[in-house]
Amino acid sequence: MIDWIVWSVSWVLMLIGCVFVVSGAVGLIRMPDLYTRLHAASLTDTGGAIVISLVLIIQSVFVFGSAMAAIKVLLILFFTLFTSPTASHALAKTALLCGQVPTDGHGNPILESPEQATLLARSRPADYRSGQDGERARQEAAERRRHDDNAGDQS
Amino acid sequence: MFATAVVALLITMALTLARALMGPTLFDRLLAVNSFGTKTVLLIAVYGFMTGRPDFLDIALVYALINFVGTIAVLKFFEYDDLGSGAYQEDDF
C-alpha cells in the first residue's frame, strides 16, 4: 500500500517537474527579448528544481532507505534556491548596466537610450524601495537628460 | 520514471544549448549557460538515482556551487572588465 502511494506520488511530481523544465526551455527559445527569456528560464529553473528534488527526497527515503542521500538532495535544493535567483538578478542587473534596454509588449523600448538603462542600474538602492520609486527615478533621469540637452544647445 | 525525467532533461538541455549558440547578445548566452548548468545538476542527481547509485549526488552538489560561482565571475568581469580590484567602487557611484 505505502509502496503504491510512494510510487504514484513520485510519478505525478516527476511529470510536473518535467513539464516545468521543458516549458522553461521552450520559453527560453520562443520569448522575444532578453528580459522575458530571463523570466521564463529563471522561474522554471527554480520550480523544476524544487519539484524534482522533492521526488528524489521521497525516493531516497522510502525506496533507497538512505537518509544521507535525502540530506544531500536537500542541500542541492538549498543551494539551488539560493544561487539561481541570485544569478538571475545579477544577470538582469548587469544587462541593464551594460545598456540593454527592456521593451514593452509591442517591442518598443521603454527607455530612450542605453545610457539611461545604465543610469537606472547604477542608481542607489535607496531609490528603489518599490516599483513606483523606479518609475520616478526613470522620469527624473529623462528630466535630467532633457535639461542636459538644453544646456548643450545654449553653449 | 527516472528515465522519463532524464529524457525530459536532455531535451531541455538541447533547447538551452540552442539558445546559447544562437543568442543574439552575450547575456542570452550567459543565461542559457547558467540554465544549462542547473539542468546538469538535476540530470546528474536523477541519473544517479536511475542507476541505483545515489553517490552521484556529491558531484551534483559540487557542480551546483561551481556553476553559481562561474556565472557570477563572468558577470562581474563583463560589468567591470576586472575581477579583483576594488578601484571601481570609488568613481562609479
gemmi code that builds the backbone of each chain (N, CA, C; Angstrom):
import gemmi

chains = {
    "A": [
        ("MET", (0.827, -1.206, 0.000), (0.000, 0.000, 0.000), (0.866, 1.263, 0.000)),
        ("ILE", (1.787, 1.325, 0.993), (2.620, 2.533, 1.078), (3.527, 2.639, -0.145)),
        ("ASP", (3.914, 1.478, -0.640), (4.744, 1.445, -1.837), (4.007, 2.078, -3.015)),
        ("TRP", (2.736, 1.695, -3.148), (1.914, 2.206, -4.245), (1.781, 3.727, -4.139)),
        ("ILE", (1.526, 4.217, -2.905), (1.386, 5.671, -2.707), (2.683, 6.389, -3.072)),
        ("VAL", (3.812, 5.835, -2.589), (5.102, 6.483, -2.852), (5.358, 6.582, -4.343)),
        ("TRP", (5.108, 5.466, -5.058), (5.422, 5.496, -6.490), (4.479, 6.394, -7.256)),
        ("SER", (3.179, 6.402, -6.890), (2.269, 7.258, -7.659), (2.547, 8.728, -7.386)),
        ("VAL", (2.838, 9.075, -6.121), (3.184, 10.474, -5.824), (4.450, 10.866, -6.574)),
        ("SER", (5.449, 9.960, -6.600), (6.690, 10.250, -7.317), (6.432, 10.487, -8.796)),
        ("TRP", (5.599, 9.618, -9.392), (5.303, 9.768, -10.814), (4.658, 11.116, -11.090)),
        ("VAL", (3.630, 11.457, -10.307), (2.918, 12.716, -10.555), (3.862, 13.900, -10.422)),
        ("LEU", (4.645, 13.910, -9.330), (5.562, 15.033, -9.117), (6.610, 15.086, -10.222)),
        ("MET", (7.109, 13.914, -10.632), (8.147, 13.911, -11.660), (7.606, 14.424, -12.986)),
        ("LEU", (6.349, 14.057, -13.307), (5.765, 14.581, -14.552), (5.586, 16.091, -14.467)),
        ("ILE", (5.134, 16.577, -13.297), (5.017, 18.036, -13.122), (6.375, 18.702, -13.314)),
        ("GLY", (7.411, 18.101, -12.715), (8.756, 18.659, -12.849), (9.220, 18.688, -14.283)),
        ("CYS", (8.935, 17.604, -15.032), (9.333, 17.562, -16.444), (8.629, 18.650, -17.239)),
        ("VAL", (7.336, 18.856, -16.959), (6.596, 19.901, -17.672), (7.208, 21.272, -17.383)),
        ("PHE", (7.514, 21.512, -16.095), (8.161, 22.769, -15.707), (9.434, 22.993, -16.511)),
        ("VAL", (10.291, 21.987, -16.474), (11.629, 22.127, -17.049), (11.553, 22.329, -18.560)),
        ("VAL", (10.732, 21.512, -19.229), (10.656, 21.628, -20.686), (10.000, 22.943, -21.090)),
        ("SER", (8.964, 23.378, -20.335), (8.328, 24.642, -20.700), (9.291, 25.807, -20.507)),
        ("GLY", (10.173, 25.697, -19.504), (11.191, 26.732, -19.341), (12.091, 26.825, -20.552)),
        ("ALA", (12.492, 25.672, -21.078), (13.378, 25.679, -22.249), (12.651, 26.225, -23.473)),
        ("VAL", (11.363, 25.859, -23.624), (10.593, 26.383, -24.760), (10.472, 27.900, -24.648)),
        ("GLY", (10.236, 28.388, -23.415), (10.194, 29.831, -23.197), (11.511, 30.486, -23.542)),
        ("LEU", (12.596, 29.821, -23.193), (13.933, 30.361, -23.490), (14.138, 30.483, -24.991)),
        ("ILE", (13.551, 29.569, -25.764), (13.711, 29.630, -27.215), (12.766, 30.673, -27.817)),
        ("ARG", (11.513, 30.714, -27.353), (10.485, 31.455, -28.083), (10.290, 32.895, -27.637)),
        ("MET", (10.737, 33.268, -26.438), (10.469, 34.614, -25.943), (11.232, 35.659, -26.759)),
        ("PRO", (10.665, 36.859, -26.910), (11.224, 37.818, -27.861), (12.503, 38.530, -27.422)),
        ("ASP", (12.644, 38.891, -26.142), (13.879, 39.602, -25.797), (14.473, 39.078, -24.499)),
        ("LEU", (15.627, 39.627, -24.151), (16.439, 39.053, -23.073), (15.681, 38.949, -21.754)),
        ("TYR", (14.968, 40.017, -21.382), (14.374, 40.037, -20.041), (13.221, 39.042, -19.922)),
        ("THR", (12.440, 38.884, -20.998), (11.370, 37.882, -20.944), (11.956, 36.473, -20.908)),
        ("ARG", (13.038, 36.269, -21.641), (13.709, 34.961, -21.596), (14.214, 34.674, -20.191)),
        ("LEU", (14.759, 35.719, -19.576), (15.276, 35.580, -18.213), (14.151, 35.178, -17.273)),
        ("HIS", (12.994, 35.811, -17.456), (11.836, 35.493, -16.631), (11.449, 34.023, -16.788)),
        ("ALA", (11.263, 33.605, -18.049), (10.856, 32.221, -18.304), (11.870, 31.243, -17.731)),
        ("ALA", (13.141, 31.470, -18.029), (14.150, 30.491, -17.649), (14.341, 30.408, -16.139)),
        ("SER", (14.403, 31.584, -15.473), (14.759, 31.540, -14.051), (13.617, 30.967, -13.208)),
        ("LEU", (12.370, 31.330, -13.549), (11.248, 30.803, -12.759), (11.153, 29.290, -12.872)),
        ("THR", (11.235, 28.778, -14.109), (11.079, 27.333, -14.254), (12.299, 26.580, -13.739)),
        ("ASP", (13.451, 27.232, -13.790), (14.641, 26.623, -13.178), (14.364, 26.285, -11.726)),
        ("THR", (13.931, 27.306, -10.988), (13.703, 27.110, -9.566), (12.558, 26.127, -9.322)),
        ("GLY", (11.440, 26.335, -10.052), (10.286, 25.464, -9.848), (10.580, 24.011, -10.160)),
        ("GLY", (11.206, 23.778, -11.321), (11.535, 22.406, -11.694), (12.502, 21.767, -10.725)),
        ("ALA", (13.488, 22.558, -10.257), (14.455, 22.011, -9.299), (13.757, 21.608, -8.008)),
        ("ILE", (12.811, 22.425, -7.536), (12.101, 22.100, -6.300), (11.329, 20.798, -6.460)),
        ("VAL", (10.552, 20.682, -7.543), (9.688, 19.506, -7.699), (10.516, 18.239, -7.886)),
        ("ILE", (11.535, 18.310, -8.747), (12.345, 17.111, -8.996), (13.117, 16.710, -7.737)),
        ("SER", (13.602, 17.723, -6.981), (14.281, 17.397, -5.723), (13.333, 16.730, -4.740)),
        ("LEU", (12.063, 17.173, -4.731), (11.081, 16.525, -3.850), (10.944, 15.046, -4.197)),
        ("VAL", (10.857, 14.746, -5.492), (10.777, 13.344, -5.920), (11.995, 12.567, -5.431)),
        ("LEU", (13.175, 13.172, -5.612), (14.398, 12.460, -5.223), (14.424, 12.231, -3.714)),
        ("ILE", (13.943, 13.211, -2.942), (13.918, 13.029, -1.493), (12.971, 11.886, -1.114)),
        ("ILE", (11.774, 11.898, -1.717), (10.812, 10.821, -1.431), (11.410, 9.469, -1.777)),
        ("GLN", (12.038, 9.398, -2.956), (12.609, 8.122, -3.390), (13.739, 7.662, -2.471)),
        ("SER", (14.610, 8.611, -2.076), (15.760, 8.189, -1.269), (15.318, 7.752, 0.113)),
        ("VAL", (14.240, 8.347, 0.634), (13.788, 7.937, 1.966), (13.042, 6.607, 1.893)),
        ("PHE", (12.059, 6.497, 0.971), (11.163, 5.345, 1.010), (11.661, 4.170, 0.199)),
        ("VAL", (12.389, 4.415, -0.904), (12.811, 3.298, -1.758), (14.252, 2.891, -1.458)),
        ("PHE", (15.152, 3.879, -1.421), (16.553, 3.544, -1.181), (16.852, 3.407, 0.309)),
        ("GLY", (16.006, 3.985, 1.145), (16.220, 3.885, 2.583), (17.507, 4.540, 3.044)),
        ("SER", (17.913, 5.615, 2.363), (19.191, 6.249, 2.696), (18.943, 7.687, 3.119)),
        ("ALA", (19.094, 7.957, 4.399), (18.856, 9.314, 4.902), (19.917, 10.270, 4.384)),
        ("MET", (21.159, 9.762, 4.206), (22.258, 10.624, 3.747), (21.962, 11.176, 2.351)),
        ("ALA", (21.425, 10.312, 1.493), (21.079, 10.772, 0.141), (20.018, 11.860, 0.212)),
        ("ALA", (19.046, 11.674, 1.113), (17.993, 12.684, 1.249), (18.588, 14.008, 1.705)),
        ("ILE", (19.542, 13.938, 2.644), (20.172, 15.179, 3.127), (20.941, 15.862, 2.002)),
        ("LYS", (21.626, 15.052, 1.183), (22.391, 15.653, 0.077), (21.461, 16.320, -0.938)),
        ("VAL", (20.343, 15.648, -1.245), (19.383, 16.271, -2.175), (18.847, 17.558, -1.578)),
        ("LEU", (18.601, 17.535, -0.276), (18.113, 18.732, 0.407), (19.145, 19.862, 0.300)),
        ("LEU", (20.425, 19.500, 0.441), (21.493, 20.507, 0.314), (21.519, 21.082, -1.112)),
        ("ILE", (21.400, 20.196, -2.112), (21.377, 20.669, -3.502), (20.214, 21.628, -3.704)),
        ("LEU", (19.048, 21.245, -3.172), (17.867, 22.102, -3.293), (18.106, 23.447, -2.618)),
        ("PHE", (18.703, 23.398, -1.430), (19.004, 24.613, -0.667), (19.908, 25.549, -1.475)),
        ("PHE", (21.000, 24.997, -2.000), (21.927, 25.836, -2.761), (21.277, 26.355, -4.037)),
        ("THR", (20.482, 25.501, -4.688), (19.822, 25.962, -5.915), (18.877, 27.112, -5.613)),
        ("LEU", (18.137, 26.991, -4.505), (17.195, 28.051, -4.157), (17.916, 29.348, -3.834)),
        ("PHE", (19.152, 29.254, -3.327), (19.894, 30.485, -3.089), (20.517, 31.024, -4.366)),
        ("THR", (21.183, 30.158, -5.112), (22.038, 30.643, -6.197), (21.258, 30.994, -7.458)),
        ("SER", (20.168, 30.277, -7.748), (19.510, 30.504, -9.040), (18.869, 31.896, -9.127)),
        ("PRO", (18.087, 32.327, -8.112), (17.561, 33.698, -8.182), (18.654, 34.747, -8.105)),
        ("THR", (19.723, 34.474, -7.343), (20.819, 35.441, -7.256), (21.484, 35.628, -8.612)),
        ("ALA", (21.730, 34.510, -9.291), (22.360, 34.596, -10.607), (21.454, 35.327, -11.593)),
        ("SER", (20.138, 35.063, -11.528), (19.217, 35.742, -12.439), (19.213, 37.238, -12.182)),
        ("HIS", (19.189, 37.604, -10.887), (19.198, 39.028, -10.535), (20.478, 39.686, -11.029)),
        ("ALA", (21.615, 39.047, -10.788), (22.887, 39.628, -11.213), (22.928, 39.758, -12.725)),
        ("LEU", (22.388, 38.756, -13.409), (22.371, 38.787, -14.877), (21.524, 39.948, -15.382)),
        ("ALA", (20.320, 40.110, -14.791), (19.432, 41.192, -15.232), (20.072, 42.535, -14.953)),
        ("LYS", (20.682, 42.683, -13.770), (21.264, 43.974, -13.425), (22.467, 44.290, -14.311)),
        ("THR", (23.287, 43.282, -14.579), (24.429, 43.540, -15.458), (23.977, 43.877, -16.864)),
        ("ALA", (22.920, 43.206, -17.330), (22.415, 43.513, -18.674), (21.944, 44.960, -18.737)),
        ("LEU", (21.227, 45.398, -17.692), (20.761, 46.787, -17.646), (21.939, 47.748, -17.585)),
        ("LEU", (22.931, 47.359, -16.791), (24.120, 48.212, -16.627), (24.883, 48.329, -17.936)),
        ("CYS", (24.867, 47.262, -18.736), (25.584, 47.308, -20.000), (24.738, 47.916, -21.108)),
        ("GLY", (23.544, 48.445, -20.760), (22.770, 49.196, -21.742), (21.779, 48.394, -22.550)),
        ("GLN", (21.346, 47.235, -22.053), (20.271, 46.504, -22.725), (18.942, 47.125, -22.322)),
        ("VAL", (18.245, 47.758, -23.254), (17.001, 48.449, -22.913), (15.835, 47.463, -22.974)),
        ("PRO", (15.030, 47.354, -21.890), (13.856, 46.478, -21.932), (12.803, 47.021, -22.894)),
        ("THR", (12.002, 46.137, -23.482), (10.942, 46.579, -24.386), (9.585, 46.266, -23.775)),
        ("ASP", (8.553, 46.975, -24.239), (7.204, 46.696, -23.753), (6.553, 45.618, -24.620)),
        ("GLY", (5.218, 45.445, -24.457), (4.536, 44.359, -25.144), (4.590, 44.427, -26.663)),
        ("HIS", (4.784, 45.624, -27.218), (4.780, 45.756, -28.667), (6.190, 45.806, -29.252)),
        ("GLY", (7.180, 45.580, -28.403), (8.547, 45.598, -28.902), (9.176, 46.962, -28.946)),
        ("ASN", (8.466, 47.992, -28.379), (9.079, 49.322, -28.336), (9.926, 49.444, -27.075)),
        ("PRO", (11.098, 50.055, -27.179), (11.926, 50.220, -25.984), (11.261, 51.156, -24.981)),
        ("ILE", (11.359, 50.845, -23.674), (10.709, 51.688, -22.680), (11.638, 52.779, -22.161)),
        ("LEU", (12.895, 52.742, -22.542), (13.810, 53.832, -22.199), (14.304, 54.440, -23.509)),
        ("GLU", (14.790, 55.712, -23.393), (15.159, 56.368, -24.633), (16.523, 55.950, -25.158)),
        ("SER", (17.422, 55.574, -24.250), (18.763, 55.279, -24.732), (19.426, 54.243, -23.833)),
        ("PRO", (20.450, 53.566, -24.332), (21.210, 52.624, -23.490), (21.833, 53.304, -22.273)),
        ("GLU", (22.233, 54.576, -22.441), (22.850, 55.285, -21.310), (21.862, 55.405, -20.157)),
        ("GLN", (20.588, 55.589, -20.511), (19.568, 55.717, -19.472), (19.401, 54.402, -18.712)),
        ("ALA", (19.518, 53.288, -19.432), (19.453, 51.982, -18.767), (20.598, 51.836, -17.781)),
        ("THR", (21.805, 52.272, -18.215), (22.959, 52.214, -17.321), (22.732, 53.062, -16.086)),
        ("LEU", (22.164, 54.240, -16.311), (21.889, 55.167, -15.209), (20.898, 54.543, -14.225)),
        ("LEU", (19.878, 53.893, -14.788), (18.856, 53.252, -13.960), (19.479, 52.147, -13.112)),
        ("ALA", (20.390, 51.391, -13.717), (21.004, 50.283, -12.980), (21.970, 50.783, -11.923)),
        ("ARG", (22.552, 51.993, -12.155), (23.576, 52.467, -11.220), (23.018, 53.303, -10.086)),
        ("SER", (21.716, 53.598, -10.116), (21.151, 54.412, -9.044), (21.295, 53.686, -7.713)),
        ("ARG", (21.263, 54.449, -6.653), (21.467, 53.852, -5.342), (20.262, 53.008, -4.949)),
        ("PRO", (20.500, 51.949, -4.164), (19.402, 51.060, -3.777), (18.279, 51.772, -3.042)),
        ("ALA", (18.580, 52.857, -2.307), (17.551, 53.547, -1.534), (16.472, 54.139, -2.431)),
        ("ASP", (16.835, 54.404, -3.708), (15.835, 54.948, -4.624), (14.864, 53.882, -5.102)),
        ("TYR", (15.143, 52.616, -4.794), (14.379, 51.539, -5.403), (13.662, 50.692, -4.383)),
        ("ARG", (13.010, 51.332, -3.422), (12.303, 50.528, -2.427), (11.078, 49.869, -3.030)),
        ("SER", (10.520, 50.453, -4.061), (9.366, 49.826, -4.713), (9.394, 50.157, -6.193)),
        ("GLY", (8.449, 49.574, -6.934), (8.380, 49.830, -8.359), (8.074, 51.281, -8.676)),
        ("GLN", (7.262, 51.929, -7.812), (6.919, 53.323, -8.050), (8.171, 54.197, -7.987)),
        ("ASP", (9.073, 53.861, -7.052), (10.305, 54.627, -6.957), (11.129, 54.469, -8.219)),
        ("GLY", (11.118, 53.272, -8.791), (11.851, 53.043, -10.028), (11.289, 53.892, -11.154)),
        ("GLU", (9.957, 53.963, -11.205), (9.296, 54.790, -12.222), (9.681, 56.251, -12.061)),
        ("ARG", (9.681, 56.714, -10.803), (10.039, 58.098, -10.521), (11.483, 58.375, -10.940)),
        ("ALA", (12.385, 57.418, -10.611), (13.793, 57.609, -10.960), (13.959, 57.684, -12.470)),
        ("ARG", (13.137, 56.909, -13.186), (13.234, 56.938, -14.631), (12.796, 58.295, -15.173)),
        ("GLN", (11.711, 58.836, -14.574), (11.256, 60.158, -15.024), (12.304, 61.219, -14.710)),
        ("GLU", (12.921, 61.086, -13.521), (13.958, 62.062, -13.169), (15.126, 61.990, -14.145)),
        ("ALA", (15.484, 60.765, -14.522), (16.585, 60.604, -15.476), (16.228, 61.249, -16.809)),
        ("ALA", (14.966, 61.079, -17.249), (14.529, 61.691, -18.507), (14.595, 63.213, -18.405)),
        ("GLU", (14.155, 63.707, -17.215), (14.181, 65.154, -16.969), (15.609, 65.682, -17.054)),
        ("ARG", (16.517, 64.977, -16.385), (17.911, 65.408, -16.348), (18.495, 65.417, -17.751)),
        ("ARG", (18.127, 64.401, -18.515), (18.643, 64.274, -19.870), (18.176, 65.448, -20.732)),
        ("ARG", (16.884, 65.789, -20.583), (16.328, 66.913, -21.337), (17.060, 68.201, -20.950)),
        ("HIS", (17.297, 68.352, -19.636), (17.995, 69.528, -19.124), (19.393, 69.605, -19.712)),
        ("ASP", (20.075, 68.458, -19.743), (21.433, 68.439, -20.297), (21.419, 68.829, -21.769)),
        ("ASP", (20.416, 68.353, -22.489), (20.315, 68.680, -23.904), (20.145, 70.181, -24.098)),
        ("ASN", (19.262, 70.791, -23.256), (19.048, 72.235, -23.357), (20.327, 72.998, -23.059)),
        ("ALA", (21.057, 72.550, -22.014), (22.311, 73.211, -21.663), (23.287, 73.129, -22.829)),
        ("GLY", (23.285, 71.972, -23.497), (24.185, 71.796, -24.632), (23.830, 72.737, -25.771)),
        ("ASP", (22.520, 72.985, -25.961), (22.099, 73.868, -27.041), (22.539, 75.301, -26.787)),
        ("GLN", (22.438, 75.721, -25.505), (22.740, 77.117, -25.193), (24.217, 77.425, -25.345)),
        ("SER", (25.077, 76.449, -25.074), (26.522, 76.737, -25.079), (27.114, 76.604, -26.469)),
    ],
    "B": [
        ("MET", (10.364, 5.950, -14.445), (10.127, 7.312, -14.002), (11.383, 8.160, -14.140)),
        ("PHE", (12.513, 7.624, -13.629), (13.756, 8.405, -13.743), (14.178, 8.536, -15.200)),
        ("ALA", (13.901, 7.482, -15.990), (14.244, 7.553, -17.422), (13.465, 8.679, -18.099)),
        ("THR", (12.178, 8.814, -17.742), (11.368, 9.919, -18.288), (12.011, 11.263, -17.966)),
        ("ALA", (12.399, 11.404, -16.701), (12.985, 12.675, -16.281), (14.299, 12.930, -17.008)),
        ("VAL", (15.091, 11.866, -17.200), (16.364, 12.056, -17.904), (16.119, 12.501, -19.331)),
        ("VAL", (15.130, 11.884, -20.001), (14.821, 12.284, -21.384), (14.357, 13.737, -21.425)),
        ("ALA", (13.450, 14.112, -20.481), (12.961, 15.499, -20.447), (14.116, 16.465, -20.210)),
        ("LEU", (15.016, 16.101, -19.299), (16.146, 16.997, -19.011), (17.066, 17.109, -20.213)),
        ("LEU", (17.252, 15.988, -20.944), (18.126, 16.059, -22.119), (17.516, 16.940, -23.207)),
        ("ILE", (16.184, 16.823, -23.405), (15.519, 17.703, -24.376), (15.712, 19.163, -23.969)),
        ("THR", (15.481, 19.418, -22.669), (15.649, 20.783, -22.156), (17.055, 21.302, -22.404)),
        ("MET", (18.045, 20.445, -22.132), (19.429, 20.892, -22.297), (19.740, 21.161, -23.758)),
        ("ALA", (19.160, 20.366, -24.663), (19.379, 20.615, -26.090), (18.805, 21.968, -26.498)),
        ("LEU", (17.572, 22.265, -26.019), (16.955, 23.556, -26.354), (17.769, 24.708, -25.769)),
        ("THR", (18.222, 24.527, -24.523), (19.017, 25.570, -23.871), (20.319, 25.820, -24.621)),
        ("LEU", (20.910, 24.716, -25.088), (22.160, 24.838, -25.831), (21.925, 25.565, -27.151)),
        ("ALA", (20.747, 25.314, -27.750), (20.418, 26.020, -28.995), (20.364, 27.522, -28.736)),
        ("ARG", (19.743, 27.929, -27.602), (19.708, 29.348, -27.273), (21.113, 29.878, -27.013)),
        ("ALA", (21.934, 29.077, -26.366), (23.298, 29.535, -26.096), (24.067, 29.736, -27.389)),
        ("LEU", (23.789, 28.912, -28.402), (24.528, 29.047, -29.656), (24.010, 30.205, -30.497)),
        ("MET", (22.666, 30.439, -30.490), (22.139, 31.454, -31.393), (21.813, 32.764, -30.692)),
        ("GLY", (21.958, 32.822, -29.346), (21.569, 34.006, -28.594), (22.173, 35.268, -29.163)),
        ("PRO", (21.347, 36.293, -29.441), (21.895, 37.487, -30.083), (22.881, 38.255, -29.196)),
        ("THR", (22.588, 38.342, -27.888), (23.523, 39.084, -27.044), (24.303, 38.135, -26.149)),
        ("LEU", (25.332, 38.696, -25.560), (26.161, 37.961, -24.612), (25.331, 37.429, -23.444)),
        ("PHE", (24.360, 38.248, -22.993), (23.611, 37.877, -21.790), (22.673, 36.717, -22.059)),
        ("ASP", (22.167, 36.625, -23.301), (21.356, 35.466, -23.661), (22.178, 34.188, -23.529)),
        ("ARG", (23.390, 34.258, -24.026), (24.251, 33.070, -23.941), (24.541, 32.727, -22.486)),
        ("LEU", (24.810, 33.761, -21.709), (25.157, 33.542, -20.305), (23.969, 32.957, -19.547)),
        ("LEU", (22.779, 33.477, -19.835), (21.560, 32.939, -19.227), (21.380, 31.478, -19.598)),
        ("ALA", (21.602, 31.165, -20.883), (21.436, 29.790, -21.336), (22.452, 28.873, -20.657)),
        ("VAL", (23.690, 29.364, -20.525), (24.723, 28.526, -19.904), (24.403, 28.286, -18.430)),
        ("ASN", (23.929, 29.323, -17.754), (23.556, 29.172, -16.344), (22.413, 28.170, -16.186)),
        ("SER", (21.423, 28.305, -17.052), (20.285, 27.382, -17.023), (20.735, 25.954, -17.331)),
        ("PHE", (21.640, 25.838, -18.300), (22.209, 24.541, -18.654), (22.898, 23.895, -17.452)),
        ("GLY", (23.617, 24.728, -16.689), (24.300, 24.203, -15.501), (23.318, 23.668, -14.472)),
        ("THR", (22.236, 24.424, -14.245), (21.227, 23.950, -13.288), (20.633, 22.624, -13.743)),
        ("LYS", (20.350, 22.538, -15.055), (19.794, 21.289, -15.592), (20.808, 20.154, -15.458)),
        ("THR", (22.091, 20.466, -15.604), (23.107, 19.427, -15.456), (23.103, 18.862, -14.051)),
        ("VAL", (22.984, 19.746, -13.056), (22.920, 19.289, -11.666), (21.764, 18.306, -11.492)),
        ("LEU", (20.589, 18.690, -11.998), (19.419, 17.813, -11.884), (19.651, 16.506, -12.617)),
        ("LEU", (20.269, 16.604, -13.806), (20.491, 15.392, -14.598), (21.412, 14.424, -13.868)),
        ("ILE", (22.499, 14.952, -13.297), (23.430, 14.074, -12.574), (22.715, 13.401, -11.411)),
        ("ALA", (21.926, 14.191, -10.648), (21.224, 13.623, -9.497), (20.236, 12.549, -9.934)),
        ("VAL", (19.429, 12.845, -10.958), (18.412, 11.885, -11.412), (19.067, 10.648, -11.997)),
        ("TYR", (20.169, 10.850, -12.736), (20.861, 9.700, -13.320), (21.421, 8.790, -12.234)),
        ("GLY", (21.930, 9.406, -11.168), (22.417, 8.596, -10.048), (21.319, 7.729, -9.467)),
        ("PHE", (20.138, 8.301, -9.303), (19.021, 7.511, -8.777), (18.586, 6.453, -9.779)),
        ("MET", (18.663, 6.791, -11.089), (18.210, 5.837, -12.108), (19.077, 4.584, -12.093)),
        ("THR", (20.386, 4.762, -11.932), (21.272, 3.604, -11.924), (21.383, 2.984, -10.537)),
        ("GLY", (20.613, 3.505, -9.571), (20.641, 2.914, -8.233), (21.865, 3.256, -7.425)),
        ("ARG", (22.555, 4.322, -7.805), (23.747, 4.732, -7.038), (23.621, 6.198, -6.654)),
        ("PRO", (23.001, 6.510, -5.530), (22.824, 7.914, -5.126), (24.126, 8.628, -4.765)),
        ("ASP", (25.286, 7.926, -4.892), (26.566, 8.580, -4.562), (26.867, 9.728, -5.510)),
        ("PHE", (26.229, 9.708, -6.706), (26.457, 10.775, -7.667), (26.053, 12.140, -7.123)),
        ("LEU", (25.303, 12.154, -6.031), (24.800, 13.419, -5.504), (25.922, 14.350, -5.083)),
        ("ASP", (27.057, 13.777, -4.648), (28.195, 14.627, -4.269), (28.655, 15.462, -5.452)),
        ("ILE", (28.749, 14.786, -6.608), (29.181, 15.503, -7.817), (28.176, 16.600, -8.157)),
        ("ALA", (26.891, 16.269, -8.048), (25.857, 17.264, -8.356), (25.972, 18.470, -7.428)),
        ("LEU", (26.251, 18.201, -6.166), (26.386, 19.280, -5.171), (27.528, 20.214, -5.542)),
        ("VAL", (28.692, 19.620, -5.856), (29.850, 20.436, -6.239), (29.546, 21.227, -7.508)),
        ("TYR", (28.865, 20.574, -8.456), (28.567, 21.254, -9.714), (27.642, 22.429, -9.500)),
        ("ALA", (26.679, 22.286, -8.580), (25.756, 23.390, -8.300), (26.525, 24.606, -7.802)),
        ("LEU", (27.474, 24.386, -6.908), (28.226, 25.516, -6.350), (29.135, 26.158, -7.400)),
        ("ILE", (29.836, 25.314, -8.169), (30.778, 25.853, -9.156), (30.035, 26.635, -10.231)),
        ("ASN", (28.847, 26.137, -10.604), (28.047, 26.806, -11.621), (27.714, 28.240, -11.206)),
        ("PHE", (27.310, 28.389, -9.959), (26.962, 29.723, -9.454), (28.178, 30.639, -9.455)),
        ("VAL", (29.288, 30.127, -8.911), (30.487, 30.966, -8.839), (30.942, 31.373, -10.232)),
        ("GLY", (30.867, 30.439, -11.182), (31.276, 30.742, -12.545), (30.430, 31.823, -13.164)),
        ("THR", (29.111, 31.721, -12.998), (28.231, 32.739, -13.575), (28.518, 34.105, -12.997)),
        ("ILE", (28.645, 34.175, -11.668), (28.891, 35.474, -11.039), (30.235, 36.045, -11.475)),
        ("ALA", (31.238, 35.180, -11.611), (32.558, 35.666, -12.026), (32.495, 36.253, -13.429)),
        ("VAL", (31.841, 35.545, -14.351), (31.756, 36.058, -15.725), (30.971, 37.366, -15.759)),
        ("LEU", (29.884, 37.434, -14.977), (29.088, 38.668, -14.933), (29.908, 39.819, -14.402)),
        ("LYS", (30.660, 39.569, -13.331), (31.458, 40.642, -12.755), (32.515, 41.104, -13.740)),
        ("PHE", (33.066, 40.144, -14.473), (34.078, 40.507, -15.462), (33.499, 41.420, -16.524)),
        ("PHE", (32.277, 41.087, -17.002), (31.710, 41.924, -18.062), (31.177, 43.237, -17.527)),
        ("GLU", (30.868, 43.281, -16.225), (30.370, 44.528, -15.658), (31.495, 45.526, -15.452)),
        ("TYR", (32.647, 45.032, -14.952), (33.724, 45.954, -14.568), (35.003, 45.764, -15.366)),
        ("ASP", (35.036, 44.828, -16.324), (36.251, 44.485, -17.052), (37.382, 44.095, -16.110)),
        ("ASP", (37.040, 43.514, -14.990), (38.019, 43.325, -13.934), (37.436, 42.324, -12.944)),
        ("LEU", (38.289, 41.499, -12.340), (37.749, 40.551, -11.368), (38.175, 40.847, -9.942)),
        ("GLY", (39.351, 41.494, -9.759), (39.890, 41.525, -8.408), (39.877, 42.870, -7.714)),
        ("SER", (40.226, 43.950, -8.419), (40.484, 45.195, -7.704), (39.191, 45.867, -7.273)),
        ("GLY", (39.273, 46.753, -6.282), (38.097, 47.479, -5.836), (38.093, 48.900, -6.348)),
        ("ALA", (38.858, 49.155, -7.418), (39.043, 50.540, -7.866), (37.729, 51.157, -8.333)),
        ("TYR", (36.831, 50.337, -8.921), (35.595, 50.882, -9.476), (34.695, 51.463, -8.417)),
        ("GLN", (34.874, 51.035, -7.141), (33.947, 51.466, -6.108), (34.050, 52.966, -5.850)),
        ("GLU", (35.212, 53.543, -6.120), (35.399, 54.956, -5.834), (34.680, 55.836, -6.852)),
        ("ASP", (34.937, 55.598, -8.127), (34.477, 56.562, -9.112), (33.149, 56.199, -9.768)),
        ("ASP", (32.638, 54.988, -9.534), (31.416, 54.600, -10.240), (30.164, 55.112, -9.555)),
        ("PHE", (30.215, 55.280, -8.255), (28.959, 55.574, -7.555), (28.954, 56.965, -6.932)),
    ],
}
model = gemmi.Model(1)
for chain_id, residues in chains.items():
    chain = gemmi.Chain(chain_id)
    for i, (resn, *xyz) in enumerate(residues, 1):
        res = gemmi.Residue()
        res.name, res.seqid = resn, gemmi.SeqId(i, " ")
        for name, pos in zip(("N", "CA", "C"), xyz):
            atom = gemmi.Atom()
            atom.name, atom.element = name, gemmi.Element(name[0])
            atom.pos, atom.b_iso = gemmi.Position(*pos), 0.0
            res.add_atom(atom)
        chain.add_residue(res)
    model.add_chain(chain)
structure = gemmi.Structure()
structure.add_model(model)
structure.setup_entities()
